[in-house]
Amino acid sequence: MTGHRIFGTSFASIYPLYVAKVERKGHTKDEVDIVIRWLTGYDDAGLEAALADERDLASFFEHAPSMNPDATLITGLICGHRVEDIEDPLMQRIRYMDKLVDEVARGKRMTSILRGGASGTPTAP
């Protein structure tokens, strides 16, 4: 796969950075897990498997059980780019995840982060 080098970065190398970021701001690993599960449809076992097998971000999103359709409601700037304007679908998903973690770190209410959703897991099909 050609593309940005972040696509080949392992989820296992990014995840502890997310956790450290939110913990520095007084939040928890559980909150990171909630937003990642909401976005991707992974359950706890799926997240653990993604961490254990060190899959890259391209594979992490390719094998996501179900991207939350409300992810398109995520807007704003991340890394100097508006997430809603990112054309590459994989890069946009990565930046959605970054944006959600940033919102946790900033202390935004979970119902707002999950775009009105009340749960950390998507509704079952």
C-alpha positions in Angstrom: 0.0 0.0 0.0 1.3 3.4 -0.9 0.5 6.5 1.1 1.6 8.3 4.2 4.0 6.6 6.5 1.5 6.8 9.4 -0.5 4.1 7.6 2.3 1.6 8.4 2.7 2.7 12.0 1.4 0.0 14.4 -1.7 0.7 16.5 0.3 -0.7 19.5 2.8 2.1 19.2 0.1 4.9 19.0 -2.2 3.6 21.7 0.1 4.2 24.7 0.7 7.7 23.4 -3.1 8.3 23.5 -3.4 6.9 27.0 -0.4 9.0 28.3 -1.9 12.1 26.7 -5.3 11.8 28.5 -3.7 10.6 31.8 -1.6 13.8 31.9 -4.8 15.7 31.8 -6.5 13.7 34.5 -8.4 11.2 32.4 -8.3 7.5 31.9 -7.4 4.6 29.6 -11.0 3.5 29.9 -12.1 6.8 28.3 -9.7 6.2 25.4 -11.1 2.7 24.9 -14.6 4.1 24.9 -14.0 6.5 22.1 -12.0 4.0 20.0 -14.7 1.4 20.5 -17.3 3.9 19.5 -15.4 4.9 16.3 -14.4 1.4 15.1 -16.8 -1.1 16.6 -14.0 -3.1 18.2 -14.8 -4.7 21.6 -12.3 -5.0 24.4 -11.1 -8.4 23.0 -10.7 -6.9 19.6 -8.7 -3.9 20.9 -6.4 -6.3 22.9 -5.9 -8.4 19.8 -5.0 -5.3 17.7 -2.4 -4.3 20.4 -1.0 -7.9 20.7 -0.5 -8.5 17.0 0.9 -5.0 16.4 -1.2 -4.5 13.3 -0.5 -1.3 11.4 -3.1 1.5 11.3 -4.2 0.5 7.8 -5.0 -3.0 9.0 -6.5 -1.7 12.2 -9.1 0.3 10.3 -9.5 -2.3 7.5 -10.5 -4.9 10.1 -12.6 -2.6 12.2 -15.9 -4.3 12.8 -18.0 -1.3 11.9 -17.0 2.3 11.5 -19.6 4.4 13.3 -21.7 6.3 10.8 -21.8 9.3 13.2 -18.0 9.7 12.7 -18.9 12.1 9.9 -20.2 14.5 12.6 -16.6 14.9 13.9 -15.3 18.2 12.7 -12.6 20.7 13.5 -8.9 21.0 13.3 -6.3 18.3 13.9 -2.7 18.6 12.9 -3.6 21.8 11.1 -6.2 20.2 8.9 -10.0 20.2 9.0 -10.9 16.5 9.6 -14.1 16.9 7.5 -12.0 18.0 4.5 -9.4 15.2 4.5 -9.9 13.4 1.2 -8.0 10.1 1.9 -10.5 7.9 3.8 -7.8 6.1 5.8 -6.1 9.4 6.8 -9.5 10.8 7.8 -10.3 7.8 10.1 -6.9 8.2 11.7 -7.5 11.9 12.3 -11.0 11.1 13.6 -9.4 8.9 16.2 -6.8 11.6 17.0 -9.6 14.2 17.4 -11.6 12.0 19.7 -8.6 11.4 22.0 -7.9 15.2 22.0 -11.5 15.8 23.1 -11.1 13.4 25.9 -7.8 15.1 27.0 -9.5 18.5 26.9 -12.2 17.2 29.3 -15.1 17.4 26.9 -18.3 15.6 28.0 -18.4 12.0 26.8 -21.9 12.4 25.3 -20.6 15.3 23.3 -17.5 13.4 22.2 -19.7 10.5 21.1 -21.8 12.9 19.1 -24.8 12.4 21.3 -24.3 8.6 21.8 -24.8 7.3 25.3 -22.6 4.2 25.0 -19.0 3.3 24.3 -20.0 0.6 21.8 -22.0 1.0 18.7 -25.4 -0.5 18.4 -25.4 -4.1 17.4 -26.6 -4.8 13.8 
